[in-house]
């Protein structure tokens, strides 16, 4: 996964676990696409301090994902819902009962994961 997208997912799922200062810096870097120098000027800290803060925040957020697996579960459910959608469209055109059974199996997998 692209690094910025991964950081965005990590923040979306676990960002509330960061303190306000960490959230502000992480948001500026990931979502507002500010450079380390711009953030440093805005926050009144060194460029290296911003860099270290972002690395610590990312490592912390990755640690939460390693323990909780919320992003992995979300992506798995998303992929399975896309499968169900494709199968439902196929069923609509063919009315094949085997497709409905497959839809049922996939939806049960989603429910078990959640």
Number of C-alpha atoms within 10 A of each C-alpha: 6 7 9 13 12 15 22 17 15 21 22 11 15 17 21 11 14 15 10 11 11 18 17 13 23 27 18 17 20 18 14 10 13 15 15 19 15 15 22 18 13 11 14 11 12 14 17 12 14 24 19 12 16 21 13 13 23 18 12 17 20 18 13 16 16 12 8 11 12 17 17 12 14 15 11 15 19 13 13 17 16 12 16 20 13 13 16 17 13 14 16 11 8 10 12 12 10 10 18 16 11 15 21 13 13 17 17 12 14 18 10 8 11 10
